[in-house]
């Protein structure tokens, strides 16, 4: 019998009913692959399970007993007879010039030995080939030919010009910070994305979809502009001949 997929309103990570989790589980149940890999945001590890209404609780009492979204997912795979291992992996430890932590779960249908891959790259290593890849490793040659990018407004460009390589809004002159930050100045949080300039000597932070937006800036280590689409592609390890279609904003996404 073919798997049935139901269209529904997204309810968020705290409610497996409203996410793709259950669709994924149904797909695994239907295909019965020997192995599978599931990847998601790292917050899934600790996300508490949303309260399930009594009417729906009667359909599956386990959803009420289990404490986290991950508990539900592991329980469902266990019911299907799959052995699983999981953890948080950071792309920078596998040769990607970007810090990007993701939850990864591997399943085995036949109870075979499975394990998460050990890191291949390290912050410090005597052999340069095994060190973290940096922004400079992948985009430095594009300074004179960056391709398309979203230009900064005059005000944002003025403030970015004062930020050193690897810095952000905290490196601006103290008297200018309130004006540069606007309403965000008194808000909570670290605000690390404001006027953020990358460093050639370090991996990139996790790529955002809008590098020119005030709160999510990802700007060039030396030049007064955000990273270009081509530089984004290099950091994410797309081949140079990969063609992106659509508006500049769509290409960034």
PyMOL commands that set and color helices and strands:
alter all, ss='L'
color gray80, all
select helices_A, chain A and resi 16-18+21-31+42-45+54-57+62-65+69-79+91-94+128-130+135-142+154-160+169-171+174-186+229-235+248-252
alter helices_A, ss='H'
color red, helices_A
select strands_A, chain A and resi 35-40+83-90+101-108
alter strands_A, ss='S'
color yellow, strands_A
deselect
rebuild
show_as cartoon
